[in-house]
Amino acid sequence: MAQTVLVVEDERDIADLVRYHLEKSGMRVVHAPDGGSALRLARAELPDVVILDLMLPGLDGLEVCRQLRRESATRRLPIIMLTARGEEVDRVVGLELGADDYVVKPFSPRELVARVHAVLRRAEGPAPQPAGLGAGDLHVDEARHAVTVGGRPVELTAKEFGLLAALMRADGRVLGREQLLEAVWGYANAAEIESRTVDVHIRRLRAKLGPEAHRIATVKAVGYRFDGET
């Protein structure tokens, strides 16, 4: 069965271009021209991936992303932002709201399709083996995709969970941003993807871990390391 991509884009030419390349790669595409219809279609279709423009009539893309992340049925939908905005702050805000990635217009359709496939590969990867990871009051159950701090459940997005698990499995080794992009986002050529994506997700992850956030250490000019001893 073909995987479904919801394309949220008010410019018809761009929407048609994206649809053409996605359908050519074997995917089913549904289109929403504005924020309101995007939310309705996301709830009805539960697509495998959402490609979301930020500049939309009515509800803008950031608000659509915010609402999708609030609802249990759509909380884990992978979201790739598609935007003409050049300012970094817009991309960072989108990532902080829970978007998984972004593509800036003008874009390469082949790159966009590659990023969609990368998201799908991560979603369809083999189920994690039952395993428990822990340090201090932080406990991670990979089989149940559950995280607790001091017995309190912590809600993480799929990417945040992937980052935490990857760092903990590294057993104290430093992982570079490119390594994390490849391991968590599935990019085969991670060097071409902006590493800012990793930094934003790490910041969000630390905020959610509260008193255990100090275990994710930044190694300047290299990447990140999980400290299970402190």
N, C-alpha and C positions, 0 to 999 in steps of 0.2 A: 504494500500500500504506500502510495506517495506521501511523503512528509509535507506538512502544510506550513507555509510562510505567510504571515500577515504583513502586508506592505502598507504602511501608513504614510501617505504622501499626497499633498494637494496639487502638485504640478503633474498634469496628466502625462506629459512627454517622459518625465523621469520615471513615473510609475510604470508606464508601458515598457520602458527600457529595462527596468529591474525585473518586471514580470517575464519579459522575453528570455533573459539570461537564466533566470531561476527555473522556468519551465523547460528550457533547453537542457538543463542539468538534471531533469527528472522530478522536480518538485511541483507541488500544487500551490497556487498562489491565490490569496484572497486580498482584496484591496479596500482600504478605507481612506476617503479623501479628507477627513477631519477627525478631531479628537473624540467627539461624541460617538461617531460610528465606529471608531477604533476600539473603544471600550466595549461597545455592544458586540462587535465581532469577536474580540478576544474572549469574552465570557461565553459566547455561543460556540465558537470553533475550538477553543483551547489549542491554538496552533503550536507547532514545535519550536518556531522562532518568530519574533516580532522585529521587523525593520521599521524604525520609528523616526520620522522627521521631527525636528524640534519646532520649526516654524509652521504652525498649523492654524487654520481658522477655528474660532471657538476655543476649546481647550487646547493649550499648546502641548508640545511633546513632553515637557518636563512634568506637567500636571498629569498627563496620561500615564507616564512612568510611575509617578508617585501613587496613583490610584491602583494600578496593577499590582504594585508591591504591597499594598495594604490588604488586598483580598486574598484569602487562603487559596482559592482555586487558581489564581493567576500569579501567585507570589514568586514561583520559581520559573516562570516563563523566561527563556533567554531573550534579552533585548539588545539589539544593535542599533545605536542611534545613527541617523543619517541627517547631516546638517550642513548648511552653507556657512554657518557662523564660524568665523576665524578665531574668535577670542577663546583662550584656554579656559576661562572661568566657566563658560557654558558647558564645555565638555566635562570639566571636573564636577560641576553640579550634577550633571546627568549621571556620572559614574557614582557619585555619592548617594544618589536616589536609588541606585540599584541596577543601572544599565550595565551590561556585561562588556560592551565594546562600543566603538564609534568609528564612523567613516565620514570624512569631510568631503563635501562637494567642491569642485568636480572630482569624481571618483572613477576608478577603473571597475567596470562591471565584473571583470574576472576576479579582482581582489575581493569585491563584495561577496561574490559567490563562494570564494575560498573561505572567507570568514564565516559564512553561514554553515558551510560544511564542517569547519572546525568546531563550531558550537554543537552541531549535531553529533559529531564524533564523541565529544565529551559526554553528551547526554546518553548516547547509546553504548558507551564503553562497558566493559565487563563489570558486573556488580562487585563492589569491594568485598574481600574476604572478611568474615567475622574477625574482628580484632578490636582491642581496646588500647587506646593511647592515653597517657596521663602524666601530669606533673603538678605537684602541689594540689590545689583545689580544682584544677582544670582536668576534665575527663572527656574524651572523645570516643564515641562508639561508631566506628566506620560502618558496621553492618546496618545499624539503625539510622545512620546519618544524624546522630544526636550529639549535642555538646552541652555540658553543664559546667558551671563554675560555682563551687561551694554548694552543690546540690540543686542549684537553680538553673532551669533550662535556658539556653541562649539560642535565639533564633538567628541563624546565619543563612545567607544566600548560598547557592551552589558554588559560586566562585570563592567566596570567603571560606567555606568549609574546605574546598579543595586546597586553598593556600595553607590553611592551618594544618591539614593532614600531611601535605607535602613537606612542610617545614618540620613537623614533629617526626615524620618517618626518616628525615635526613640525619637524625641522631646527632645533632650538634654541628653538622657540616654547614658551611655557608652556601646558600643557593643564590646564584645571580638572577637578575631580573629576566634575562633571556631564558634561563632554565625554567623559571616559574611560568613564564608565558607559554613555553612549550608543554610543560607538565599539566598546567591547569586549564589553559585556553586551547591547547592542541595545535598551536601554530608550528608547522614544520620548519618555517624560516622565520623564527622569532626575531631575528636581528632587524627585520624590516618593520616591525610593529612598535609603536611608541611605548616605551617602558613606563610612562606616566600612569598607564592603566594599573600596573602592579602597585605603585606607590599609593594611589587613591584607595584601592581595595585593602591594602595593608592598614591604612589609617582607619578605615571603617571597621575592620576586624579588631584592631586594638581598642577602639571605643566600646565595642560590644563585650570584650573580654574583661573590662573593668580592672579589678585588682591583679589579674593574671596577665594583663597586657604587656608588662615589663619583660615577659619571657620572649617576646619577638623583638630581637635586637637588630638594629640597623648597622651594617658593616659598610662604612663610608666607601663610596666609589665601587662597591662590589655587589652587595645585595642584602640578604636577610638571613638570620640564623635563629633557631629556636633554642632557648636555654632552659633545659629541664632541671637544672641544679639549683638555681637561685631561689 
